[in-house]
Amino acid sequence: MAGQLMLSRIFSGGLNETHERGAGDGVKKGIVVLSLFDGMSCGMIALERAGIIVKKYYASEIDKYAQIVSEKNYPDIIRLGDITKWREWKIEKPDIIIGGSP
């Protein structure tokens, strides 16, 4: 139920207005995204086009050419590398997990 509510808020645009971690203390609005098999960060492209504010975007990708494109377009993305090393990641709890495995 909570997941459905979150998706509903994301796609209705309401999340940008209401989702603030530490509201009132100057913390950036937006969602925390974990993108698995990120490719050239098409998830970020889709979120931008949908008008969704992204606070942090974590990306797991190993293809070097996809990483080059992603780094050029989105230098602020936090790159995690190989998904098989997920236990080593020190990341903030994501609000949404996206991905497209090969």
C-alpha positions in Angstrom: 0.0 0.0 0.0 2.8 2.4 0.9 4.5 1.7 -2.4 1.3 2.4 -4.4 0.9 5.7 -2.5 4.5 6.7 -3.3 4.1 5.9 -7.0 0.8 7.8 -7.1 2.5 10.8 -5.5 5.4 10.6 -7.9 3.4 10.4 -11.0 0.9 13.0 -9.9 3.7 15.5 -9.3 2.8 15.8 -5.6 6.0 14.3 -4.4 8.0 17.3 -5.4 5.9 19.6 -3.2 5.6 17.3 -0.2 8.7 15.1 0.1 11.4 16.8 2.1 13.7 15.0 4.4 14.3 17.2 7.3 11.8 19.8 6.2 12.7 23.3 7.3 16.4 22.8 7.7 17.5 23.7 4.2 17.6 20.1 2.9 16.9 19.8 -0.9 13.5 18.6 -1.9 13.1 15.6 -4.1 13.4 11.8 -4.1 16.3 9.5 -3.6 16.6 7.1 -6.6 18.5 3.8 -6.9 18.9 2.9 -10.6 20.1 -0.7 -11.2 21.6 -1.5 -14.7 21.5 2.2 -15.2 22.8 2.3 -18.8 23.2 5.9 -19.9 20.9 7.1 -17.1 17.6 6.9 -19.0 15.9 6.8 -15.6 17.2 10.2 -14.9 16.1 11.4 -18.3 12.5 10.1 -17.7 12.3 11.6 -14.2 13.4 15.0 -15.6 10.9 14.9 -18.4 8.2 14.0 -15.9 9.1 17.0 -13.8 10.2 14.9 -10.8 12.8 16.5 -8.6 15.7 14.2 -7.7 17.6 14.8 -4.5 20.1 12.0 -5.1 20.5 9.5 -7.9 22.5 6.3 -7.3 23.5 4.4 -10.4 24.8 0.8 -10.8 26.3 0.3 -14.2 29.4 -1.6 -15.5 29.4 -0.8 -19.3 32.1 1.8 -19.8 30.5 3.4 -22.8 27.2 3.9 -21.1 29.1 5.3 -18.1 30.9 7.8 -20.3 27.6 9.1 -21.7 26.0 9.2 -18.2 29.0 11.1 -16.7 28.9 13.7 -19.5 25.2 14.3 -19.1 24.9 13.9 -15.3 28.1 14.5 -13.5 26.4 14.6 -10.1 25.1 11.0 -10.2 26.6 8.8 -7.5 28.1 5.9 -9.4 28.1 2.6 -7.5 29.6 0.3 -10.2 29.0 -3.4 -10.2 25.7 -4.6 -8.8 27.3 -7.8 -7.5 29.1 -5.7 -4.9 25.8 -4.2 -3.5 26.6 -5.3 0.0 29.5 -2.8 0.0 27.3 0.2 -1.0 26.9 2.9 1.7 23.8 4.7 0.4 20.8 6.6 1.7 17.6 4.6 1.7 16.0 5.1 -1.8 12.4 6.3 -2.2 12.2 4.4 -5.5 14.3 1.6 -7.2 14.3 1.5 -11.0 16.2 -0.5 -13.5 16.3 -2.6 -16.6 18.4 -5.7 -16.3 20.0 -7.0 -19.5 
